[in-house]
Amino acid sequence: MIICPTFVFLHLHKSGGTFVNHMMMTCIPKATRVGYHLPYSEIPEAFQALPVLGTVRNPWSYYVSWFHFQQGQAKPNPLFRVSSQDGSLDFSATIRNLATLGDDNARIDRLKDAFPDTFVSHGLNLTKACIETIRGSGRGFYTFLYDRLYAGAQAPKILQMETLRRDLPANLPGLRGPERMLVRDFLQSVPDLNTSEHRPYRDYYDADLRDLVARMDAPVIDAHGYAY
């Protein structure tokens, strides 16, 4: 979460947020980082009336990026270890487990044992109470993250990661001329951040997994016009 004088940015996991965070901390005077991956409900009361800016990503692409990023870590996070059976499952089986996590009480219980009681300053930053809310929800994991982050925000402006460099300049309320010039230069010169190496996301899906994500993450897919 970045609090700026004229708006608040909420950071949705692996959806371009690291790039936006860096841009705001570099280009916007008085931008302040408050926690990490914190939801709207954690905005300090003094700033809750500010407009909310966020990002979103094609869910099929999200799962590919998440899997390959975690697979490349020396110590993958508990979510990956639980979903992949400690790295023994392939992409398809792991994402099937992740997308349907809300229906698997045993996996949720394992995650509750692994997750902290309070927010921390790294990783997904989900607490035991956070992950409990996915139980029986019928939501895909990415939709769960999206709903958790933006719940309660009034008309948040949510930009698609796929067109972020194009859309950001027109959606940063209250910036002055010098700040807008810094933002423009940043967007033109700084490469994407926190990326993972993988092929185009369609290469990883069979028809069954494609359709499973379409069902489980339909709220995000429909709200933002995504398609496979």
Residue, then its C-alpha position, 0 to 999 in steps of 0.5 A: m500500500i502506497i499513500c500519496p497526498t491525493f490517492v492510495f495505491l493498493h498492491l495486488h499480488k503479482s499484478g504489476g504492483t512492484f513496478v507501480n510502487h517503485m514508480m510512486m516512491t521514486c516520482i511522487p513527493k510525500a508518497t509513503r509505503v504502509g505495509y505490504h499487500l495490505p487491503y483497503s480495510e487496513i488504510p489508516e482512517a485519516f486517508q480512507a476518503l482518498p481515491v483508491l487506485g489498483t491493478v489487475r491481471n488476466p487470471w490465466s496469466y497470474y497463475v502461470s507467473w505465480f507458479h514459475f516465480q515460486q518454483g524458482q525460489a530456494k524456499p517457496n512459500p507455504l502456499f506453493r508447498v501446500s498446493s504442489q505437495d512440496g513441489s512434487l506436482d506439475f503446473s496443471a495439478t498445482i494450479r488445480n489445487l490452488a484455484t479450488l483451494g476454497d473447497d479443500n478444508a485440509r489444505i486450508d488448515r495446513l495454510k492456517d498452521a503456516f500463516p502468521d496471526t498478524f500482518v508481516s512485511h513480505g510475501l503474500n502477507l495473508t494471515k490465518a484469518c485472511i485465508e479462513t475467508i476462502r473456505g467454502s467461498g466458491r472463488g478462485f484464489y486470484t479472485f479471493l486475493y482481488d476481493r480481499l484487497y478491494a473490499g470496501a473501497q468506493a469506486p476504485k480505479i483498477l488498471q489492467m496490468e497489460t496496459l499499465r504503462r499506457d494507462l497510468p499517466a491519465n489515472l494519477p489524480g492530483l499530480r503536478g506538472p513536474e511529477r507527471m514528467l518524472v512519471r512519464d520518464f520512469l514509464q519510458s525507461v524502467p523495465d518491468l520488475n519482479t518478473s518470472e521466466h516462462r513461455p506465453y501462458r496459453d502454453y501451460y493450459d489444457a482445456d480442462l484447466r483453462d475452463l476451471v480457471a474460467r469458472m473459478d475466477a469468472p468475477v474478475i474475468d467478467a469485470h475486466g473483460y478478460a478472455y483466454 
